[in-house]
Amino acid sequence: MSARGAKNVLVGIAFNAYDPLTANKVEQASEESVEQTAKEVLNAVTELGYSTFVIPLQKSFMHFSQRVKTLNADVLINLCEAFLGRPQLEANVAAALELLAVPFTGNDSRTLALCLNKFKTKAVLKSSGLPTAPAVLVESPDRPIDLPFPLIVKPNTEDASLGIGPESVVGDEEGLRRQLAHINDVFGQPALVEAYIEGREFNVAVFDAEKPEALPVSEIDFTGMPAEQPNICGYAAKWLPDDILFQATPPVCPAKIDDAVREKLQDIAVKAFCACSCRDYARVDFRVDKKGRPFILEVNPNPDISLNAGYARGLAAAGIEYKMFWKRLIDKAINRSKPA
């Protein structure tokens, strides 16, 4: 599609707007970042010559749906990560767009719902022969757990590393029970209890322009981490720039690794992308233990796509302009909507 042709295409940008009345205060930093991302995407898409508008998703889903139908975009860029402060409703937003027959970028409702559930995603990956750490799903803080310490305890259905911090890594029964009770009390959902993999942390962005391809590998550099802290990238390390954990976990892209490790991570990332039926883009997070064995931590089908986030760094390292990334996704979404 030429720049001249782009002028005839109307592009909407949907995002969940932060609302202090409905959102969890803990989530404020990650939710507010979505609005900033929408502004960056708006600038990129406008620069391409498209007629563009934004549609914030706020308290009323009915109002949001009416605006989507009234404005009648040729394609919608879906940046919605939650509704009413609940990431568990992320897939519902995509499902509504599917019911409205609105072409949109990013993953479909089925993949978004699957990947939000960490335990189910691990089962899918394992059934595809892909490496994940041993784990159990724990619904009661009192349940006996037959996994050796150290362990990491996470909410099973949250995103953006919500509920994950230094205290999530536990080395004894007392710490384990404390974290299980915390997740039960604060999040009201089962906990994923997983073997803690001591080692290096990587992530691989996958871009599905014509076929899924892995972008350059990124690493979280833990060399500046305080000695008393476990080497993990939790909520504070991802979202709170003034926090010591954020400052101690800079990303390095491309990662300084040998070709064999890079190729293995990229290969597994593409296979995980396909196993979870992802489309357009996703990010796969890894730990690599001291023996060089990779373990998939997560498949994120709706990663932070802002200019200062890991996915955009992967695009830049691959020589792909941010605006051209969006052009290719817009073209794909429009082509998906055409009759076969």
PLY file of the C-alpha trace (Angstrom):
ply
format ascii 1.0
element vertex 340
property float x
property float y
property float z
element edge 339
property int vertex1
property int vertex2
end_header
0.00 0.00 0.00
1.49 3.34 -1.04
1.51 6.49 1.08
-1.06 7.88 -1.35
-3.25 4.82 -0.76
-2.83 5.20 2.99
-4.80 8.44 2.87
-7.89 6.43 2.00
-7.50 4.11 5.01
-8.99 5.11 8.36
-7.07 3.72 11.34
-8.37 3.69 14.91
-6.15 3.21 17.95
-7.89 1.59 20.91
-6.31 1.63 24.36
-7.43 1.17 27.95
-7.30 4.57 29.64
-6.19 4.65 33.25
-9.06 5.40 35.62
-8.12 5.92 39.29
-11.66 4.97 40.35
-11.52 1.48 38.84
-7.84 0.60 38.58
-5.71 -0.93 41.27
-3.29 1.75 42.50
-0.46 -0.76 42.22
-1.10 -0.97 38.48
-1.01 2.77 37.86
2.46 2.90 36.27
1.78 0.06 33.81
-1.73 1.26 32.94
-0.67 4.87 32.40
2.05 3.67 30.04
-0.61 2.37 27.63
-1.85 5.91 26.97
1.71 7.03 26.22
2.09 4.10 23.83
-1.12 5.14 22.07
0.33 8.62 21.51
3.54 7.16 20.06
1.59 4.84 17.76
-0.63 7.76 16.71
2.44 9.77 15.71
3.93 6.85 13.77
0.72 5.98 11.92
-0.06 9.63 11.14
3.45 10.02 9.72
2.64 7.18 7.32
-0.22 9.25 5.90
-3.17 7.41 7.43
-6.19 9.23 8.77
-6.06 8.27 12.43
-8.04 8.69 15.63
-7.87 7.25 19.16
-10.61 5.46 21.09
-9.97 5.26 24.84
-11.64 2.35 26.61
-12.94 3.69 29.92
-15.86 2.87 32.21
-18.53 2.12 29.61
-17.87 -0.72 27.19
-21.14 0.15 25.46
-19.86 3.65 24.72
-16.56 2.21 23.45
-18.38 -0.23 21.14
-20.64 2.50 19.81
-17.66 4.71 19.00
-15.92 1.82 17.24
-18.97 1.21 15.06
-19.78 4.90 14.47
-16.26 5.90 13.46
-16.10 2.81 11.22
-12.33 2.45 10.94
-10.90 0.26 8.21
-8.63 -1.24 10.85
-8.19 -0.88 14.60
-4.81 -1.01 16.35
-5.69 -2.85 19.55
-3.54 -1.72 22.47
-6.08 -2.67 25.13
-4.47 -4.62 27.97
-7.35 -4.51 30.46
-10.83 -3.23 31.17
-11.91 -1.64 34.46
-8.41 -2.28 35.72
-8.71 -6.02 35.14
-6.23 -7.68 32.77
-8.44 -10.77 32.93
-10.85 -8.90 30.61
-8.20 -8.19 27.97
-9.34 -11.13 25.85
-12.97 -10.04 26.17
-12.14 -6.75 24.45
-10.63 -8.62 21.51
-13.63 -10.98 21.46
-15.99 -8.00 21.24
-14.03 -6.62 18.30
-14.33 -10.01 16.63
-18.12 -9.97 17.19
-18.27 -6.46 15.75
-16.33 -7.72 12.70
-13.73 -4.99 13.11
-10.31 -5.86 11.65
-7.68 -5.33 14.34
-3.96 -5.77 14.83
-2.42 -8.07 17.38
-3.50 -11.40 18.79
-7.01 -12.77 18.79
-9.14 -13.38 21.86
-8.30 -17.08 22.10
-4.55 -16.50 22.27
-4.89 -13.57 24.69
-7.02 -15.70 27.04
-4.63 -18.64 26.86
-1.44 -16.70 27.51
-2.87 -14.76 30.44
-3.20 -18.11 32.21
0.40 -19.00 32.97
-0.29 -22.59 34.00
-2.35 -23.41 30.90
0.31 -21.81 28.70
2.96 -23.99 30.31
0.84 -27.06 29.52
0.54 -26.04 25.86
4.27 -25.38 25.60
5.14 -28.66 27.31
2.81 -30.60 24.99
4.73 -29.08 22.08
8.03 -30.33 23.48
9.20 -26.89 24.59
11.15 -26.36 27.83
9.44 -24.88 30.89
10.36 -25.05 34.57
8.52 -27.54 36.82
5.47 -25.90 38.38
2.17 -26.50 40.15
-1.03 -24.47 40.35
-1.97 -23.82 43.96
-5.50 -22.79 44.91
-5.11 -23.09 48.68
-2.25 -21.59 50.74
-2.24 -24.80 52.81
-1.73 -27.24 49.95
1.38 -29.44 50.26
3.88 -28.75 47.47
6.40 -31.32 46.32
8.97 -29.09 44.62
12.47 -28.35 45.90
13.45 -24.84 46.99
14.14 -22.20 45.79
10.77 -21.45 44.22
9.11 -18.40 42.70
5.45 -17.67 43.44
3.33 -15.64 41.01
-0.34 -14.80 40.48
-1.52 -17.16 37.77
-3.60 -14.71 35.75
-2.01 -11.26 35.91
0.22 -9.48 33.42
2.93 -6.78 33.48
4.67 -8.70 36.32
1.99 -7.55 38.73
2.42 -9.33 42.04
6.04 -10.25 41.33
8.89 -8.78 43.38
11.97 -9.86 45.35
9.74 -11.47 47.99
8.29 -13.77 45.29
11.45 -15.89 45.37
11.21 -18.12 48.44
13.77 -20.45 49.98
11.80 -22.10 52.74
8.36 -23.24 53.80
7.61 -20.09 55.78
8.31 -17.82 52.81
6.29 -20.05 50.51
3.21 -19.98 52.76
3.52 -16.22 53.19
3.50 -15.61 49.44
0.68 -18.05 48.79
-1.44 -16.29 51.41
-0.52 -12.89 49.92
-1.63 -13.86 46.42
-4.81 -15.41 47.76
-5.64 -12.31 49.83
-4.60 -9.57 47.39
-5.38 -11.09 44.01
-8.05 -13.65 44.89
-6.74 -16.23 42.45
-4.56 -19.36 42.35
-0.80 -19.01 42.49
1.71 -20.49 40.10
4.53 -22.04 42.12
7.49 -22.64 39.85
11.07 -23.82 40.21
13.27 -20.74 40.43
15.87 -20.89 37.67
19.08 -19.21 38.79
20.80 -17.79 35.74
20.51 -15.21 32.97
17.24 -13.72 31.70
16.50 -13.10 28.04
13.52 -12.13 25.93
12.91 -12.58 22.24
10.44 -10.49 20.27
8.72 -12.35 17.44
7.35 -10.43 14.45
4.90 -12.13 12.13
4.96 -9.98 9.00
4.81 -12.74 6.38
5.93 -15.57 8.65
6.99 -15.58 12.32
10.57 -14.40 12.67
12.58 -13.83 15.83
14.14 -10.40 16.33
17.56 -9.96 18.00
17.75 -11.41 21.51
17.61 -9.01 24.47
19.06 -9.68 27.94
18.23 -8.21 31.33
21.59 -7.23 32.82
21.63 -8.16 36.51
25.23 -7.15 37.23
24.08 -4.01 39.09
21.50 -5.84 41.22
22.00 -5.40 44.99
23.57 -8.54 46.45
20.65 -9.23 48.79
18.10 -9.21 45.94
17.22 -12.16 43.69
17.97 -11.64 40.01
14.44 -11.20 38.72
12.64 -8.52 36.72
9.48 -7.89 38.74
6.94 -5.08 38.67
9.18 -2.37 40.16
12.04 -3.33 37.85
9.77 -2.93 34.81
7.62 0.07 35.65
9.10 2.32 38.37
12.05 4.32 36.96
12.99 5.80 40.34
13.24 2.38 41.98
16.70 0.87 42.52
15.46 -2.38 40.95
14.55 -0.56 37.72
17.97 1.08 37.61
19.71 -2.23 38.37
18.11 -4.17 35.50
18.99 -2.42 32.22
18.20 -4.28 28.99
20.96 -5.11 26.53
19.91 -5.61 22.91
21.38 -7.35 21.04
22.45 -9.58 23.93
26.12 -10.47 24.20
25.82 -14.21 23.63
27.35 -16.68 21.24
25.60 -17.69 18.05
24.56 -21.12 19.32
22.67 -19.67 22.31
21.14 -16.93 20.19
19.92 -19.36 17.54
18.51 -21.73 20.16
16.55 -18.97 21.91
15.23 -17.58 18.63
14.20 -21.02 17.43
12.35 -21.82 20.65
10.70 -18.39 20.64
9.24 -18.93 17.17
8.05 -22.42 18.14
6.40 -21.03 21.29
4.76 -18.28 19.21
3.28 -20.91 16.91
2.33 -23.32 19.72
0.20 -20.58 21.30
-1.34 -19.66 17.93
0.04 -16.13 18.11
-0.22 -13.71 15.23
1.35 -10.35 14.34
3.67 -9.99 17.34
4.54 -11.37 20.77
7.46 -11.61 23.16
8.86 -14.78 24.71
10.73 -14.54 28.01
13.42 -17.01 29.08
15.75 -17.99 31.88
18.93 -19.85 30.99
20.45 -21.80 33.86
24.12 -22.22 34.66
24.26 -25.34 32.50
23.06 -23.34 29.48
19.57 -24.86 29.46
16.78 -22.45 28.41
13.37 -22.42 30.09
10.39 -20.43 28.81
9.00 -18.15 31.52
6.15 -16.64 29.59
4.64 -15.98 26.17
3.37 -12.39 26.14
0.92 -11.88 23.24
0.38 -8.18 24.06
3.77 -6.86 25.18
4.60 -3.23 25.86
5.05 -1.81 22.37
6.17 1.70 23.35
9.32 3.22 21.90
11.34 2.73 25.08
10.28 -0.89 25.65
11.96 -4.15 24.72
9.92 -4.93 21.63
10.79 -1.62 19.97
14.45 -2.17 20.87
14.26 -5.51 19.08
12.76 -3.84 16.01
15.51 -1.22 16.02
18.22 -3.85 16.41
16.73 -5.67 13.41
16.72 -2.46 11.34
12.92 -2.24 11.20
11.49 1.28 11.51
8.77 1.65 14.13
6.33 3.22 11.67
6.98 0.48 9.08
6.25 -2.15 11.72
2.80 -0.63 12.12
2.28 -0.31 8.37
2.90 -4.01 7.90
0.48 -4.89 10.71
-2.20 -2.57 9.33
-1.83 -4.21 5.91
-2.08 -7.67 7.51
-5.20 -6.83 9.48
-6.92 -5.45 6.40
-5.97 -8.51 4.37
-7.31 -10.81 7.11
-10.70 -9.13 6.78
-11.02 -9.84 3.06
-13.13 -12.82 1.98
-11.02 -15.90 1.23
0 1
1 2
2 3
3 4
4 5
5 6
6 7
7 8
8 9
9 10
10 11
11 12
12 13
13 14
14 15
15 16
16 17
17 18
18 19
19 20
20 21
21 22
22 23
23 24
24 25
25 26
26 27
27 28
28 29
29 30
30 31
31 32
32 33
33 34
34 35
35 36
36 37
37 38
38 39
39 40
40 41
41 42
42 43
43 44
44 45
45 46
46 47
47 48
48 49
49 50
50 51
51 52
52 53
53 54
54 55
55 56
56 57
57 58
58 59
59 60
60 61
61 62
62 63
63 64
64 65
65 66
66 67
67 68
68 69
69 70
70 71
71 72
72 73
73 74
74 75
75 76
76 77
77 78
78 79
79 80
80 81
81 82
82 83
83 84
84 85
85 86
86 87
87 88
88 89
89 90
90 91
91 92
92 93
93 94
94 95
95 96
96 97
97 98
98 99
99 100
100 101
101 102
102 103
103 104
104 105
105 106
106 107
107 108
108 109
109 110
110 111
111 112
112 113
113 114
114 115
115 116
116 117
117 118
118 119
119 120
120 121
121 122
122 123
123 124
124 125
125 126
126 127
127 128
128 129
129 130
130 131
131 132
132 133
133 134
134 135
135 136
136 137
137 138
138 139
139 140
140 141
141 142
142 143
143 144
144 145
145 146
146 147
147 148
148 149
149 150
150 151
151 152
152 153
153 154
154 155
155 156
156 157
157 158
158 159
159 160
160 161
161 162
162 163
163 164
164 165
165 166
166 167
167 168
168 169
169 170
170 171
171 172
172 173
173 174
174 175
175 176
176 177
177 178
178 179
179 180
180 181
181 182
182 183
183 184
184 185
185 186
186 187
187 188
188 189
189 190
190 191
191 192
192 193
193 194
194 195
195 196
196 197
197 198
198 199
199 200
200 201
201 202
202 203
203 204
204 205
205 206
206 207
207 208
208 209
209 210
210 211
211 212
212 213
213 214
214 215
215 216
216 217
217 218
218 219
219 220
220 221
221 222
222 223
223 224
224 225
225 226
226 227
227 228
228 229
229 230
230 231
231 232
232 233
233 234
234 235
235 236
236 237
237 238
238 239
239 240
240 241
241 242
242 243
243 244
244 245
245 246
246 247
247 248
248 249
249 250
250 251
251 252
252 253
253 254
254 255
255 256
256 257
257 258
258 259
259 260
260 261
261 262
262 263
263 264
264 265
265 266
266 267
267 268
268 269
269 270
270 271
271 272
272 273
273 274
274 275
275 276
276 277
277 278
278 279
279 280
280 281
281 282
282 283
283 284
284 285
285 286
286 287
287 288
288 289
289 290
290 291
291 292
292 293
293 294
294 295
295 296
296 297
297 298
298 299
299 300
300 301
301 302
302 303
303 304
304 305
305 306
306 307
307 308
308 309
309 310
310 311
311 312
312 313
313 314
314 315
315 316
316 317
317 318
318 319
319 320
320 321
321 322
322 323
323 324
324 325
325 326
326 327
327 328
328 329
329 330
330 331
331 332
332 333
333 334
334 335
335 336
336 337
337 338
338 339
